[in-house]
Amino acid sequence: MAITAGGSLNSVALPQKQTLSTNYLDFTSGTNDWAQQYLPDLMEKEAEVFGPRTISGFLSQVGAEEAMQSDQVVWSEQGRLHLHYTGEITNGDAGTIAGGQITIGNDIDGQSAGASHGIRKNDTVIIASSEGTVKALVTLTDATAVIEVAPYGVVDLNDVFTDSQGANSVNVLVYGSEYKKGDNYDGSSTRGANEPIFKSFSNKPIIMKDYYEVSGSDTSRIGWVEVTGEAGGAGYLWYLKAEADTRARFTDYLEMAMLEGVKGGAAGGYTGGVADLTDSHLYAGGGEVTGTQGLFNAIEERGNVTSGITGINAATDLAEFDAILAEFDKQGAIEENMMFVNRATSLAMDDMLASMNSYGAGGTSYGVFNNSEDMALNLGFSGFRRGSYDFYKSDMRYLNDLATRGGINSAYAAGALRGVMVPAGTSTVYDQQLGKNLKRPFLHVRYRASQTDDRRMKTWVTGSVGAATSALDSMQIHMLSERCLITQGANNFMLLK
């Protein structure tokens, strides 16, 4: 069954400075001419046909806001505690080397390790591939990426890894060490103490602006339509609605930019799969705009992405959730997670959970109760537990509304963004200004502020209307914000595509 939208939907925004004929009933022609003696029945109240049109609210549910006084935010994140690498057996013949030889490549997250690996002489390691598993003692390390091992229980690596004379890829995990009595560290063949790897990330705020302008004459022009808006502008003055809509739209932009932002720019030094923006692309007279990293881009770059087993709806099959759990186990294993999804994915999850239920006799049984014919049938789920993880589901209006991401999802279903999983927890960070450790949500917005100027959401009025500030016969309402989003622990997030 196909659903066809009406051809005359009033769904196109008209951010014009003047009132338009399409905003009013036409009484200037035909039988509706004002020259007639009959009074039409005027319905003054403007109908709110789209419900709450704003999409903001996601970040307020899962994050926090803090002031900053710098041009960028830099934070550090812990590296993994244990030593686990991928490598290649470059010599597994005991006739040449006692045991075998392995060249270390990357760490388990795919970052280059090579000669900077942390494996030392006398470490005990697990060597594993699709051919089998061997435990061994490290007998030699030097300044290169090569280590030599003596396997336990077999003569050399060739006994297990048949292709060891070629480039046989293996995983190498350090699980302990073994020394002889009275043995000391061998300075000539050991690599010294291991130091934690410092991982730092940064983001910078962007400046966002908008304004609304109305002439002095129009501020006193009465209309017959009683208008209302999300920002509270109500009455018979049309500019009140226009100003309120501009403010509500700008508030939505503040959140949308934190979700969709991408770094770039001549000074950004960021490629990230997209072309760098340069000054010439933006301003003929020069100037620098470097962008900011939003939530979706941070997850794609440093987190996890799933497209679902079917490739159409993500996380709508229990097997797919099991795969998600396995991935979370590899990361921070945070127990509670919030899922913000679009309507199609939400309903698919409901159907998936309902299919786990044995249907009650004579009716449908969903949830923790048996529905009766006198009870409203509950076909939805707000959360569930799988393994050791709790998932709480919520609709994300931004992914449903036709005027925002919902329109892209509707037009391009194959590559649509279905939702995001956010860990419900906090991370401990050191605050340089306060000089102590603080617990912050994994997501939080930083905005520029000082004793002189608070740029979280700044508004001011100029012109000659009201409190006159200039000779301009208009009222200009300006809005400005300078902010960025900090996504800590992106490895614990999941983007549903």
N, C-alpha and C positions, 0 to 999 in steps of 0.2 A: 504494500500500500504506500502510495506517495502522498505527501502533504505539500500542497502548493500555497505559497503565501499570496495574499492579496496584491493586486497590481498597483494599488494606490496607498500602500502603507506610508504613514507619515513618519518615516524612520531616518530621514536625512537631516542632519544638523544644519542649521542656517545661522552661523555666527556672523550676522551682518550688523552693521552699526545703525541701520535704519529699519523701521517697520516695513513689512512687505504685504502685498495684497493677499498672499496666500495665508497670512496669519488671521484673516478676518473673513466673516461671511460677506458675500457680495450683495449689496443692496442698491447697486447703481444701474441695473439693467433688468429688462423684462418685468415680470409681475412683482419683483422684489424691490422696485425703485422706491426711494424714500418719498417720492411724490404721492404714493398711494396713501389712502386714509386709514388702512388697517395696520395695527401694531403687531409685529412678529413676536412670537414667544421666545425671548432671549434666554438661553442657558448661560449665565455669566461665568460659572465656575469652569476653569480649564480642566479637562479630563486628563488624569494621570494614567495614560494607557500603557506605559512601559514599566510601571512599578518603580521601585528605587533604582534609578539609572546609574548610580555610582558603583564602582567596583572595588573601591578601597576597603581595607579591613583585614586583608591577609596578614600583612606584616605586624599589625597590632595584636593579632592572636598568637603569633609565634616568636615575636622579637621584642626588642626594647629600643629606646632612643637615648643617645648620650651626646653631650656637647664635645667639640674638639676645637683646637686653636691652631691647626697646622694645615699645610697643603696636601698632606698625605697621611695615611694610617698604615703603620707597619706592625705586624704581629708575627709571632713565631709559633710553630706547632711541633709537638713531639714527633720524633722519628720512631720507627719500630724498635723494640727492645732486643729482639733476637737476631742472630746472624743467619740469613738464608739467602742463597745465591743460585743463579743458573750458570751453567758453564758447559764446557766440552771436554771429553776425555781425549787428550791428544796423544797419550801413550799408555796402554794398559797391559804391556808385556813385561812380566817379571824378568825375562831374559835380558832386558835393557835397564829397567828400573825396578827396584824391589817394590812391587805392588802396583803402582800406576801413577799417572800424571794427569792433572786436570787444570785447564785454563779457565779462570773465573771470568764471567762476562758481566751480567747485570744482577742487581739485587732482586728480591722477589716482587717488587713493585715495578720492575722494568727500568729502573734508573741505572745508568752506567756505573759499575763498580771497578772492574778491572784491577789494576795494581793497588787501588785504595781499599781493597776488601779488608775485613777485620779478622780473618782466619789466621791462627797462630800455630806454631809447632806444638805438638802434644795435645791439640784439640781432638776430640772424637767427633766424627761427622757421620751423617746418613747420606749415602749417595743413591739416588733413585732415578729411574727412567721407566719407560713402558716395558723394558725387558726384565726389570727386577729391582731389588734393593740390596745394598751392601753397606755394612757399617765398617768404618775404618779409622785408623789413627793417623793423624797428620804427622809426617816425618820430616818435612822440610818446607819452609816458606822463605821467600826472599823479597826483594823490592819489586818484583814483577807480579804479573797476574797468575803465575803458575804455582801450584802446590803439588807436593808429592805425598802419597798416602800408602799405608800398609793395611790391607783389608783384614778383618777378623774372619777366620773360618775358611777363607779361600786363599789361593796363592797370589793371584793378581786379578785385576779388574776384567781381564779377558774371559775369566771363568764364568762371569755373569753377563757382561755386556759384549755380545758377539761382534758388534761393529765398532769396538773401541779403538781400533787402529784408524778408523775414519773420524768424521766429525760427529760423535755421538753426544747429543745434548742430554744433560743430567741436571738434577737439582742437588744442591749441597747444603745440608742443614747442620749447624753446630749444635750438639746436644750435651757436651760436657768436655772433660779433659782427663788425661791419665799420665802420671809421672812416676818414675822410679824412686825408690827410697833415697833420700838425700839429694835428689836431683834439683837443679836450679835452672832458672831461665837461661837459655843459650843465646847470648846477645848476637852471635854471628848468624843465627838462622831463625830468630824469632822477630816479630814485627813490633814489639813494644805494646804498651797499654792502648786499649781502644778508647777513642773519644766519641761522644755522641755527635751525630751529624746535625748541624744547625739548619733548620728549615724556616725560612722567613717568607712572608707574603705581604703584599701591599695593595692598597687601593687609594684612589683620590676622589675627592668630591667634585661634583659638577654643579654649575650654576644654572638654575632653571628660572625662566621669567615668563610672565604673561601680563596682559593688562586689558581693561575694558574702558572705552571712551564713549561718552554721550554728551551731546550739545546741551547748552544751558536751556534752550527752548524745550527740548524733548524731556527734560527732567520734570517739567510742569505740565506735560501733555497727558491728559487723562484718557484712558481707554475703557471700552465696555467689557473687556474680558478680565475676569478676576484671576490673576495668575498666582502660581506658587512654585517653589523650587526646593531642591534638596538642602540648600544653604539657608532656608528660612525666608527668602524674599517673597513677600505676598502682598497683594493689593491690586489697584487698578492702574498703576504706573508700570509700563512695559519695561522700562530700563531696570527696574528692580529684579525682574526675572532674568534679564540678560546678564546683569552683574552676578546674580546668584549662580546662574549656569556656568559662567566663566570661572567663578571661584571653585565650583564643584568639579569642573573638568580639570582645572589645574591641580586640585587635590588628588584626583585620580592619576594624573601624570606623575606626581611625586612617587606614587607606588609603582606604576608601570615602568618608570625608568629604573627603579631599583630591581625590578624583575628582569627586564629585557636588556639592560645596559651592556655594552661591549667596549673594551678598551681599544684604543687606537691613538694615532696622532704622531707628529714628528718627534715629540719628546717622550712619547710613551714607551717606545722600544718594544711594542707588543705586536705579534703577528697572529698567533692563536687561530690560524686557519682562515683569517679574513685579511683583506688588504689594509695596510696602514693608511690612515687618513693623514693628509699633509695639509699645510697651511693653504696651499694653492687650491685644494679642493673645497676649502671652506670660505676663505675671505680673500678677495682680490688685494686688499690692502695689508695683508699679513694678519697675525694673531694666531694663538695656539689653542686648540681644543683637543684634548687627549682622551675624552670619554671616561667611562667608569665601568667596573665589572659588576654586572647584576647577578641575581641568583641563578638564573638558568645557565648563563655562560660559565659561572664558577663551578656548577655541578658537571657540566660537560667537560670542563678542563681538568678538574681535580676530584670529581665524584664518580657516581655510577649512573649508567643509563640502561634502561630496559625497554625493548620494543614488544615484549610479550611473545608467547609461543606462536600465536596465530599471525603475528605481524600486523594485526589490525587494532585490537584492544589490549593494552598492557595490563598486567596483573589481574586478569579475569579468569585465570585457571589456577587451581590449587598447586599444580606442579610448578607454575611460574612463581607463585609465592614461595614455594620451597627453594627455588633457585635464588630468590631475593634474600631469604634467610641465610642461605649458604654464603652469599656475598657479604651480608652484614656480619656474619661470624668471622670473616676474614678481616673485618675492620674493627670498629669500636664496640660492636655487640651491644648497642644501646637498646634497652628493653622496650621502651615506649616510643612509638612513632606516630606522627600525624600524617594522614593522607589527604591532600587537597586535589580533587579530581573533577573532571567535567561530567556532564550528565550521563553520557553513554557508558563511561567507565564505571560510574557509581551504580547504575542499574545492572551492569554486567557482574559487578561484585556481589550485588544483592542476589542475583540469580545463582551465582556460584555458591554462595553460602546456603541459599535455600536448598540447593541440590544435595547438600550434605545431610539434610533433615529427612527422616522417615515420615512421610505424609500421614497425618492422622486419619482415622476412619471417618469417611463421610465428609471430609473437608480438608483444608490446607493448614498445616501446622508450621508456623514460622516463629523463630525466636525462642524464648524460654517459656512460652505458654501455648496452650491449645486453643485455637480460635473456635468460637461457636458462631451459630447463625445470628446471634444477637450482639455480636461484638464486631467492631470495625476491624477489618482484616489488615494486619500490619505486614507489609511486604518489603519493608526496608530494614537495613541494619546500620547501626552507627559505629560498630566496632566488633572486633573478634580477637581471639588469641590463637596463635599457631606456634607450636614449639615453646620457646621461652620468650616470645615477642608478643606485645600487645599493639594492635593497629586500630586507630580511631579515624573514621572516615568522615569527610565533610565536603560539600559541594564548593567549588571555587567559581564564583560568578564571572570572573575574568575569562575563564575558559569556556563559558557558555554563551555570554552575551554576543549577539551578532555584530555589534559595533566594535567589539574588541577582538580578543583571540578566538572567540567563538565563531566569528566569520571566517577566519583562516581554517579552523578545524572543519567547518562545514564544507568549505570549498576544496580542501586538500586533505582528505581523510587519511591517506596513506602516510603522510609525514606530519600528522597533527600532533600537538602537544597535549597529552591526556591528563597529566597531573604531576604532582611532586610529593615525595615522602620526606618529611622533616623530622629529625630526632627531637623528642620532647625532653630536653635536659639543658644543662649548663656546662660551660667549660671554665676552668680556673685559669686566669691570666693575671699578669703583673701589670698594674697601672703605674706608669712612670710618674704621673702628676701626683697621685696620692701616696706613692711609695709603698704599696702593699698589694697582696693578691686579692683579686675580686672574682666572684662567680658571675659570668655573663651568659645569656642565651647564645646558642650557636649562631643565631642571626640577630644582628642589631644594626640600627641605622646611626651613623655619625653625622651630625650637622655642625656647621661653623657657628660659634657663638663666643662672645666675650662680654665684658662689662659694658662695652660701648654699643655693640650691635649683636642682636640675636637673629640669626638667619635661618632658623628652623622653618618658619612660615611667616614671612615678613610682608605686611601690606601697608600702603600709604596712599593718600589722596592728594592730587595736584589739580590746578585749574582755578577758575573763578566761581565755581558753584559751591555753596556752603562757606566753609572757611577758606577765603580766597588766598591762593599762594602765587598766582601769576595772572597775566592779562588774557590768558586763553579762555575764550567763552565756551568752555567745556569742563566736564569733570572726568578726570582720568584716575582709575583705580588700579594701582600697580601691585603685583604679587611677585615674590622672589623667594627662592630657597636654595641653599647650598648644602648638599648632602651626598653621602655614599653609603653603600651597604657592605657590612663586614660579614663574610661567610666563613666561619671557623669550622674546622673539621668537615670539609666538604666530602671527605671519603665516607661519611656516615649518611649522606643524602642520596636519594634515588630519583632520577628524572624519568617519568613515564612517557614514552613516545608511541 
